[in-house]
Amino acid sequence: MRKGVKVTLVGGVFAVMVGGAGYGAYNLVNGVTGAGGSSGAGPSTVKAGPPTSREIGETTEKFFAAWAKGDAKGAGEYTNNAEVASAILTGYRDDAHLTKVKIAPGKATGATVPFSVEATVSYEGKTKPFAYESELTVVRGKTTGRALVDWEPSVIHPDLKRDDTLETGEAAAPALQAVDRHGTVLDKKDYPSLGPVLDQLRAKYGDKAGGTPGVELYVQHADEDAGTETLLTLAKGKAGRLRTTLSAPAQRAAEKAVAQHANSSVVAVQPSSGEVLAVANHRKDEFNAAFEGKLAPGSTMKIVSAAMLIDKGVTKAGSPAPCPETATWQSTTVGNLPGLAPNEKATLEDSFARSCNTAFVKLVDEDGITDESLTEEAQNRFGLGLDWKVGVVTTDGSVPASGGGDRAMNMIGQGQVQLNPLNMASVTATAMTGSFRQPVIVPQSLDDRELAQADGLPASTVQQLRRMMNRTAVSGTGARAMAGLSGSIGAKTGSAEVQGQERPDSWFTGYRTDVAAAAVVQEGGHGGDTAGPIVAAVLAAGS
């Protein structure tokens, strides 16, 4: 026998442990050792500290053995949440109809053990193999001192989240073939960012698209709006066909652009219609941050703030908006990005193009400006904070009325303001056209849903916003990212400070002809450096 290899007998089946780190495959249908792995009385003191390599191996071995046997209660006893784990493992066997389970652990990294699963799904005479990979972590029980599997639903399958279930049966909704505005098929393989969006569209519109359900193994998400996620098809149904507003070329460009930066998201809309052209995320999870995120937008918010100042008659694009080194409002002192020289003779257009924070803070105490002014502008002119009916789940922006220092911080996209790329792309579209057109990803005619309405902007305000955004794109903070784009262009950069982060979130929004786009890269630094190229790539692709 090789040095470092130990053979043990578990429930009548031999298992191999290599150096306490890698464990042999299990195909267990016989007995399993007693829950907790205890034989006789243990020590009176509770163990403390991280589990040892041996404990990790033993706990993992016993947990896998019980799981493979279908002993849900027994497997649950080797976790730190036995009741919940047992219930999910029971559903794995009885509701998902997964049997003949084989688990092959990989090499542990610390207390984390990766593993692969092979099983068989059987339902009403239909049978198919099912394989996937996951991982678990072994921790020390707080009260028992035992080494236990740190229970998370993702242990059973990586796509399971809290309160989700695995089920096999007739699909909750018919399969759906989503196509773009030109008829190009959109699928998860070619457009991975669309996975959560396509699942939601299927759940909401599958019955309306003319399809018939098949038989599937699927994740039933606890959030009904998230729909179901198909893991395996046992019998195909007939897919319905759903036309979306998306553009395959824009979507392809968006997917490629966000792939360059972790935790990045982008959205593109058509200003003349409000139709969403692209939505893409690059994240480890499947959260659609582009539509559902809630982040401080940094200086991209100055589009709304500038519009408010113009609409209130405080200043104009060509009127004074001095840019001092610092500005203070109610004990809150704000500065500018490093390297931005003060300019006491600056106009609003100058300060906007250079992204001067202090110019905007100095104007919050002008006559006619109240704690509610920015909120009213955001809602009544730009449609933020209203109940958008996009066609899938979205978060529609929050610009709350704020007193004290937050009145000033909200003006520069910090404070209590929370937006996402969908919101900011819509803001840019409204600034470009003067009309708020609520974003949609499927035509309103599909279900006659009521879209949010807002007043939009006066023509003179639009003219000034476009002038300032064009200046930013041509010679301001957005110039490097927008270089090379032809046609009518405009932009605004943003860098949002976030507590606990070493680098700010990078924001950028811009328009070109009849496309408006916005992107965020969390901890990406300056807006023009990381988010800027993402937006530029999508704008270059057009619609």
C-alpha positions, 0 to 999 in steps of 0.5 A, a space after each residue: 500500500 502507498 505511503 500516506 494512504 489509509 483504508 477504513 471501513 464505513 458501513 461495510 464499504 471501503 473508503 480511501 483517505 489520502 493524507 487526510 485531504 483527498 477522499 475516495 469516491 462513495 457509492 453507498 447503498 449499505 449501512 452507515 456509521 452512527 450519527 455523530 461518529 461517536 462510539 462510547 462516552 466522549 470527553 467531558 470538555 467541549 473541543 474548541 478551535 478549528 477542526 483537524 484534518 482528520 476530523 474534516 475527513 471523518 465528518 465529510 466521509 460520514 455525511 457523504 455516506 448517509 447522503 448517498 444512502 438516502 438517509 436524510 436524517 442521518 446526513 443532517 446530524 453531521 451538519 450544524 443545522 440538522 433539521 433544515 438539512 434533513 428536510 432538504 435532503 428528504 426533498 432531494 430524494 422524494 421531490 427531486 427523485 434523485 437516486 443512485 447517488 455517487 459522491 467523489 470528494 476532491 482535495 480539501 483546501 483547509 476546511 473546504 472540501 470540493 466534491 462531484 456528484 453523479 445521480 439518476 433522476 427517475 420520474 414516471 418511467 423517464 430516467 436520466 443521469 445527472 452530474 454536477 460539482 459543489 463544495 462544503 466546509 467543515 466547522 466546529 460546532 459551537 455547543 457540541 464541539 463536534 466537527 460538522 458540515 457548515 450547512 448551506 443549501 448550496 452544499 446539495 446543489 450550487 444553484 440552491 439558495 435559502 428556501 429554494 427547493 429541487 423538484 422533478 415533474 411537469 415544468 412550472 412553465 412551458 419552455 421559452 425561446 426568447 428572441 431579440 428585436 431582430 428575431 435572433 434567438 437568445 440563449 444562456 449558452 451564448 449570452 450567459 448574463 441573460 440566465 436570470 432574465 430568461 428564467 424570469 421571462 419564462 416564469 412570467 410569460 411562458 404560459 402566454 407564449 404558446 408553449 407546452 410544459 415538459 418534464 424537468 428537474 428544476 430549482 424552484 426559487 423561493 422568490 416567485 419573481 425569479 421563476 424556476 431554473 431548469 437543471 435537466 430536461 427528461 422530456 421536452 415540451 414545446 417551446 413558446 416564442 417571446 420577442 424581447 426588446 434586446 439587441 443581439 449585437 448590443 448584448 454580445 458587446 455588453 457580455 464581452 465588455 463586462 468580462 474584463 472586470 469582476 463585479 461589473 454590470 451594464 445596461 443599454 436602452 433606446 432613448 426614443 422608445 425606452 426599450 432595453 437593448 442589453 443587460 449584462 453582469 460579471 459576477 460569481 453569483 447570478 444576481 442581476 445587479 444591472 437591474 436590481 442593484 442598489 449602489 451610490 452612483 457617485 458623480 453620474 448623479 450630477 445629471 439629475 442635480 444639474 437639471 434640478 439646479 437649472 429647473 429651479 433657476 439657481 444657475 445655468 450651464 453658462 452661469 457661475 458655479 465656482 469650484 473651490 478646494 473644499 465646500 462645507 454644508 451643515 458640518 459636512 465638508 466635501 473635497 474633490 478628486 486628487 489633482 482637480 485644481 480649484 477654479 473660482 471662475 468656473 461655470 456649471 458646464 466647467 464644473 460638470 465636465 470636470 466633475 467638481 463636487 464642491 461646486 454642487 455642494 456650494 449650491 445646495 443652500 441657494 434660495 428655493 432649494 430644500 431637502 425635497 428638491 432633488 427627490 422631486 426632480 428625480 421622481 417627477 422629471 426622471 421617473 426614479 423611485 416609481 413602480 416600473 413594470 419592465 417585464 422582469 424584477 427591477 429596483 427603480 432607484 431611491 433618491 430620498 428627501 434628506 436633511 443635514 449633510 446628506 442633502 449635500 452628499 445626495 447631490 454628488 451621488 453619495 449620501 442616501 441615493 441608491 441606483 443601478 445601471 438600468 436607472 442611470 441609463 434611463 436618466 441619461 436617456 431622459 436627459 438626451 430626449 427630455 422625455 421619460 420613457 419607462 424602460 421595458 424588456 418585453 413590449 407593453 402590448 404583450 400584457 397591457 401592463 401600466 408603465 410608470 409616467 413622469 413629466 420629463 424635462 423642459 426643452 431648455 434644460 435638455 439643451 443645457 444637459 446635452 451641452 454639458 454631457 457633450 463637453 464631458 465626452 469630448 474634453 472632460 473626464 469622459 473624453 478618454 473612454 469616448 474617444 473614437 465614437 462618432 455621432 452625437 455623444 455625451 457622457 458623465 463619470 462617477 466615482 462612488 466612495 463605499 465604506 470598507 472598500 479600498 477603491 471607489 465604485 467606478 460609474 460611467 454613463 453616456 449616449 451615442 445617437 439613439 443608444 444610452 448606456 450606463 455601467 458600474 464596476 464595484 471597486 473599479 476606481 475612477 469612472 472613466 478608467 474601468 466603467 467607461 470602456 464598458 459603456 463605450 464598447 456597448 455604444 459602439 455596437 449600436 442597436 
